[in-house]
Amino acid sequence: MRLLGQFEDARYQNIELNLKSGDRFVLYTDGIIEAANAAGDPFGWSHFKEYITSHASLSVGDFADGLLQHISNWLGKRLDEALDDDLTLVVADFKDN
């Protein structure tokens, strides 16, 4: 059973990260960065990174909801309308006890 990817020949590597309290995970599918507006311009990594940086102080829920709304505005349509690709987003904050 594979948890990531759909390609049998895909290769993954493990890495270790030293996390600090307050670090945030933003996990997403390519449907976010490849979402294209009516002009065919992709949302892209630069817009995604800009949103992440400028909204880092938001709570997890507000961050995720705001990002989805931002992408919806970029697309020029509601997210519940038909999209060209799936769009999945998981946002979690690391809290050290």
Summary of the structure (lengths in Angstrom):
residues: 97
radius of gyration: 15.3
end to end distance: 33.0
largest distance: 47.3
contacts: 198
relative contact order: 0.26
helix: 32%
strand: 12%
